[in-house]
Amino acid sequence: MAKQIDVRPRYWRRAVVGILVLLAVTTALAGRSTPPEKKRPGSSRSDQSTTTVDLIEVLPTAPTPSVPPPGLSPVDYQAQLSTSADLVNAALGQIAAGTIHEELASAVANSAGIARTAAGQLATLVPPVGAAHAHEKLVATLSQFADALTVLDRAVQSKQLCAGSSVLASLSNLAEYEALRMAIAELAAIDTTQGFHWGEPLPSPVPMPDRSLANGQLILDESSPGEGWLEIDNGTEHDAVIILAQGQGVVMSVYASAANKTTMEGIGDGTYDLYWTAGTDWDTQLSSFTRDCQFRRFDEPAEYVTTVGEYEMEITGYSIGLQPRVGGNADTSQVDPDVFPR
């Protein structure tokens, strides 16, 4: 039985293992034979059966080269940068405006989330030619900036930071802030007509504020004239402000420097709640310390009564110490900073 084989090689840039598909046509069934056909008269050809087998090489389709998506136009890219920067800067502005503890904590946490979202959105962009490296750096440093804000949020929660001014000053002195400043500057320095700008350049680091008043300085006096007095011994390592209040209204307050004593005089008759706050960096506008804050109240009110006799006058006075002592006779409790009288 004769076989005709047609092998047709194909050549490709890469070595390809061909898949051979065998196409066969046979006239014989397995286990059976076909009876020989009778010779026709006059025929000199011998009876034969011919089977043709073609071996065809099947090759895979060549892969299509991936083409990177086109980058944004400079105008569209700058628009995306501006939108991102506006959102983050608006969030940081809310930190500066935070005036009570709950508002401040919310503003810092919100800023962290917005910065993280902005970094994620920028990561999806394909920048114009020549801006890829600076763009990647911006995305990375903005993400790290968001992480730094999360750390500062915890500092606000623990009252290490108590005002927007100290939060932003702390932020400006972190390595993540400086890295973002450099990334923004690198983006602006790209060799184009105007460069690319992620908002305005971030300001230079700000020194941590450390404001204070003189020991014994009267901050507020709205009491009726009187003869009562309050001696204060601030044996702590932080400055303090002592407040006489009625309800949520401050009647009189005085500044007591760390490790110093002072006396509040001229207190009118009445019953007063006695509060004190201590910390670092007294912000007169906020009537609060901005770092390392604590807010407390003496559990027992102070009652001032003046009695005038024929020959003498009895007046009321108290002496308090802010440093806890063994054997002390006045209990204090923490106060929510958002309801602390100011």
Secondary structure, 3 states (H helix, E strand, C coil): CCCCEEECCCCCCCCCCCEEEEEECCCCCCCCCCCCCCCCCCCCCCCCCCCCEEEEEECCCCCCCCCCCCCCCHHHHHHHHHHHHHHHHHHHHHHHHCCCHHHHHHHHHHHHHHHHHHHHHHHCCCCCCCCHHHHHHHHHHHHHHHHHHHHHHHHHHCCCECCHHHHHHHHHCCHHHHHHHHHHHHHHCCCCCCCCCCCCCCCCCCCCCCCCCCCCCEEEECCCCCCEEEEEEECCCCEEEEEEEECCEEEEEEEECCCEEEEEEEECCEEEEEEEEEEEEEECCCCEEEEEEEEEEECCCEEECCEECCCCEECCEEEEECCCCCCCCCCEEECCHHHCCC
